[in-house]
Amino acid sequence: MSYKNTIEISDSQTNLNAYYNALLPEKDFKSERATYDLKKQKGKLIITIEAKDATSFRAVTNTITGLIAIVEKSIKVVDSR
């Protein structure tokens, strides 16, 4: 069995770059069980997660969504100044 999910973030190019730069270092983790890919498209960041089992799928998804939440909060703080 395998699992796949796609997350799309639509935002300004500046904010999309912040998300991309936050997620890029984690992409280099080595795992035979799960991977994810980042693609920049016009006005969007597309994150594709693939995993061989539910446990690794959940772990990668939690890591990515946690980083997304941190970037989102950081953007809100910067925008409120």
C-alpha angles and dihedrals in degrees: 000000000000135000131214134179135172125209119193122196118193117194144114117311091249092055093043088055089053091053092045093049092048093051099040099077092052090053090073093065111123117235133146090200104054143017139171135203131209123210128179115213129171105298094348144083112208118201117190118193122195127180139170095219140024095248095056091041091055093046094052092043091051092049093050096045090047091055091045090054091050092051091046092053091046091052091051091051092049093045092050092060 
